[in-house]
Amino acid sequence: CIRDSHFIYLNYPSAPEWFKEGLICFLGRQARIVKGKLMLEGPTPQPQQILRDKIEQGKRFYIQRLFSISTEQFRNWDVGRHFARAFFHWLYEKGQLEAYLKNAFSRGFKLSVLERTLFLSYGKINIELLRFIKTSCCAQAYLQAGLGDSNRFRKEQTLLKALQLNPDCYTARLGLAKCYYRSGNYEKCRHNLRQILDAPENIEYRRAARLMGDTYYNEKNYPQALV
C-alpha cells in the first residue's frame, strides 16, 4: 500500500485528494499486476458494507460531488474514500480505467475529461455508477455477511439478498446450495448447483460438481453421483 501511495503521488502530484486516495484504496486493497495486466484479487468487505448501509438509509451518491470536493471536505466525508474506491472499481469493470488514468494525467481532473473518456454525460455516469454500487458492491457486502453467519436461516436470507442484486454471483449461489444441502433439501440444492454448472468457466464449478455428486450419493443414486 505504501508502494502504491508513493507511485500515485509521484505520477499524479496535482491530482485532487479524492483521486489519490480512491486510487490508493482500489490498488492497495484488491488489485495486483500480473504480466503487465491489472487483476482484482477479491472483495474488500468493509467499504462495501459501509456503502450498502448508506444506500439502505436512503443516501445518494453523485459523481459531481466527488469531482468538486475540496481536500478538507473529502476528508470529512464519512464515505468519501469508499465512494472514490468504488468509482475506480467501476471504471475497471467497464474496461476504461487505463484510458481514464491516461487522460487524467494529460488533460487534468475535471469532470469533462471523464465524460469525454467514456462518451457519457455526468447524468448517465451517475446512473451507471450507482447501479454498479448496488449490484456489485452491495451484493458483495451481503455475500461476505452471509458466508460469515453461523445461523442457517440468516445465512440463507442474506445470500438470497446477494443473489437478488447479482444473480451471477456464483459464490453466493454455492453458499446457498450448501445451506440446502445441510438441511437435507437436495432438490433446492441441485437447483442452485445447476445454475453454476451451466457456466463451466466460473471458479465455483468444481466445488459445485462435487456437491452435486454428494447429493445423489446420499440418496444412494450412485450412477448419477458418478456422472
N, C-alpha and C positions, 0 to 999 in steps of 0.2 A: 504494500500500500504506500509506503514511503517512496519506493521507486516510481510508482505511478504518479504520485503527487509531484515529485521532482520533475518528471518528464512533462507533465501538463503545464506546470508553472513556468518551465523553461521555454516551451514551444508556444504557449498562449499567454504571454505576460500581460497583455492588455485586456484579456477576457474578463467579463464580469464574474463576480464571486459565484453566482449560481451555476455558471458554465463550468468553472473549475471544480467546484465541489460535487456537482452532479456527475461529471465525467469520472472523477476520482472514485466516487462511490460505486459507479457502474463497473469500472475496470477492476478496481481493487477487490471487490467482494464476489463477483460472479463471472469474471471473464479472464481468459488467458490467450496467449498467442501460440498457435500450433502450425508449424510450417508456413509462417507468414500470414496466417489467417486468424481472425478473431473468433474464439469459440466460447460459448457460455458453459459454465461448469454445473450450475444448479441453482435452485431458487434461494433467495435470501428472505427468510420468513418474516423477520421483524418489520422491515419497511413496508412490506406488502400488507401485513396485518394492520399497520397504522393507517395506510391509505384506505383499506377496506372499512375500518371502523369509522373513519371520517365520512366516507361516502354513505354509509348506513345512517349516519347522523344528519344527512342532507347537505353536506358540504359539496361545493362545486369547485373545480379547478380550471383555470383559464391560462392558456399559453401566453396571453398578453401580459399578465401579471408577472410571470417568470422573466420575460424579456425586458420589463420596465422597472423591475425592483432594484432598490439600492442595496449595497452590501449590508448595511445595518438592518434594513427591512427583511432581507433574506435570512440573516442570522436569527432574527426574532420570530420568523415564520415557523411554526411548530412542524409543519410538514414540507417545508421548502426543499430540504435536501432529498427527501423521499420522492417528491414530485419531480425534481430535476433528474434523479436517477431513473425514474420511470420514463421520462422523456427520452433519454438516451437509449434505454432498453427498447422503446417503441421504434426509434429510428433504426436500431439494429435489426429488429424483426422485419421492418419494411425493406431492408437491404439498402438503406440510404445513409447510414451512419458515416461511412467513409466519405461520401460525396459532400455531406453537410460539414464535416470537420475540415475538409479541404477548402470549401467555400468560405467558411467562417474565418479560417486562417488568412485567406487572401482578401476577402471583402468586408470582414467585420462581423459584428454580433447583433445586428439589427434583425427584427422580425422579418423584414422584407427579404433578407438573404435566405432565411428558411423557406419562405413562400416560393421564392424563385427556384430553390433547390428541389422542392417537392412538387412544384407546379400546382400548389393548393393555396387557397385563401386561408387566412388565420381562422375563419369560422369553421371551415372543413377540417382544419388541423385539430381544432378543439374537439370536434365530434369524434374524429378517429382516435385521438389520444385518450379521451375519456372512455371510449368503447374498449380500447386496449387495456386500460387500467381495470375496468370492470371484468372483462372476460379473461384476462391473463393474470394480472397481479392479484385480484380478489380471489380468483379460482385457486391460485397457488396458496393464498393465505388459508382458505378453507381446507385445502389438501393437507397442509402441514398440521393444522389443528386437528383434523380428523385422524391422521396417521398416529398422532401422539396421544390420542384419547383412549383410555383403558375401558371406558364404558361403551359396550357394544351398541346400544341404542343411539347414544350421542354420536359415536363414530359414524354409524350408518347415515344419520341425518346430515352430518357435516360433509361427508363425502358426496352425498346426493346434491348438496348445495354447490359444491365444486363442479360437479358434472352438469348442473343446470347452466352454469356460467360458461363452461368449456367442455362440451360433450366429447372432445378428442383428448381429454386428459386421461391417458391410459393408466397412469399410476393410481389415480383416484378410482378408476373402474376396477382395477385389480384389487385395491383395498376393499372396495365394496363387495366384490366376489368372495374375498376371504371372510368377510362378515357373514355372508350367507352360508359359506362352507362350514364355518364353525357352529352355526345354528342348525345345520343339517338340511338346509333348504337348497338342495343340489340343483334344482331346476332354475331358480333365480341366479344361483352361482354361475351355471353354464350360460345363461342368457347374457350375462356381462362378459364372460370369458370369450364367447363367440365374437363379440364386437372387437375384442383385442386381437383375436386370431385372424380376423378379416384383414388386418394390417400387419403382415409379417415383418415389415421393416422396423416396427416400433420396439423400444427397449424392453418392454414387458412381455414380449412374445413367448420366450422360453418358459418364464415363470407361469404364464397363463396356460401354456400347453401342459406343463407338469401338473398344475392344479386340476385341469380338466381331466387328465388321466386318473387322478386321485378320486374324483367324484364317482367315476364309473367303477373303479376298483372297490370302493366302499360299498357299492351296490352289487358287487360280485359280477359285474358285466365285464369280464376280463378281456374278451376280444376287442370291445370298444375302448377299453383302457389302453390297450396296446396301440391302437390307432392314434 
